[in-house]
Amino acid sequence: MAALCSGTALMNASMAVTSATGTLVVADRLGAGWGGVPVTAGIVGTGLGALLLTRLMSRTSRRGTFVLGYAAAAAGACLAAVAVAHGDIAGLCLGMLLLGLGNAAAQLSRYAAADLHPAGRRGFAIGLVVWAAAAGAVGGPLLLDPAGAAAGRFGLPALTGPFLLALVTCAAAAAAMAAAPRGGTVRRVAPPPLRTLVTTPVARSALAAMVTAQVVMVAVMTAAPLDMHMHGDGLGAVGMALSAHTLGMFALSPVTGRLADRFGTRPVIVAGLLTLAVSTALAAVATGDLGRPVALFLLGYGWNLCFVGGSGRLARDLPEPVRPHVEGAVDAAVWMIAAAAGLLSTVVLSAGGYAALAWASCVIALLSTASQRRPDRAPSPDGSEGLG
């Protein structure tokens, strides 16, 4: 658990600093409209990495797979640093793609943590790993300025500093995982076709909740700072709103895990979707200094309820032999769809305004809530239920 939490925190710090810096590099060189390209490359890398790493787990241990993912991220950070120094945008995007492989390992760590605990404690284990991600997501950006200054002292462009910092943190994540105790042998089976995996009853329920949460959160949060800037809000107001959102995403994760263990994952998922609906409706009408931060805090916690609840549903209700493959397929789908949502959100913002984007997100959350009503059939012990 210490290795999994450490790796997740370090990798989240890496993604936070490189995503922000990559956006600045591309925006300065190609214009603001292209600034999201490196972030999208990292998200795509995470989705592809979820599929690749779960396939590798069929042939090697989870520990070895995570080490490989973090090592690939370290190589990506090095490549991106060289690319930034030479003004190579393609090299930067390739580096972000490799960083996404490490981020996939960090995301899959929550399932590895769940497997270390009995079924009644898996929600808490997932929540603890998600909570550890907050240390990196919050602490990483605080090191942007010192990293740039350190690069300058070595005669390098300041914007290479965050990528060199990511090189160190990714390598540290790989070392932490390599030093972890070796786990026991887990029985694996050949992965069924991808379409079969993501349409199992349990996977379908979790996928609907997690995709909805990711799409709604990414769409509303990508557009929020831009909308605030367009309406004359200063950096202080933007920073407060973003901090409130981050607090909602991570701070209560262990509590969410306990709720999933105590009351089951379905009530937690439904509560998360309803919270998303309330938060987006509030975001559509919020005015003043307090309304937007409250709406974005609720948006973050709604995402947290769906993410932890959906992950717990997969970890608890799927048969062990096929569980890693379904988990990887669901994560891949979530991240790929989130990449598209991030690109489309600013298009909707410019065409219809922030309120239209928020109301549309509210409708999506409510429709997904309705899809969670029908109870799923429990999977059979041999994993055959719903697999074909």
Secondary structure, 3 states (H helix, E strand, C coil): CHHHHHHHHHHHHHHHHHHHHHHHHHHHHHCHHHCCHHHHHHHHHHHHHHHHHHHHHCCCCHHHHHHHHHHHHHHHHHHHHHHHHCCCHHHHHHHHHHHHHHHHHHHHHHHHHHHCCCHHHHHHHHHHHHHHHHHHHHHHHHCHHHHHHHHHHCCCCHHHHHHHHHHHHHHHHHHHHHCCCCCCCCCCCCCCCHHHHHCCHHHHHHHHHHHHHHHHHHHHHHHHHHHHHHCCCCHHHHHHHHHHHHHHHHCCHHHHHHHHHHHCHHHHHHHHHHHHHHHHHHHHHCCHHHHHHHHHHHHHHHHHHHHHHHHHHHHHHCCHHHHHHHHHHHHHHHHHHHHHHHHHHHHHHHHHCHHHHHHHHHHHHHHHHHHCCCCCCCCCCCCCCCCC
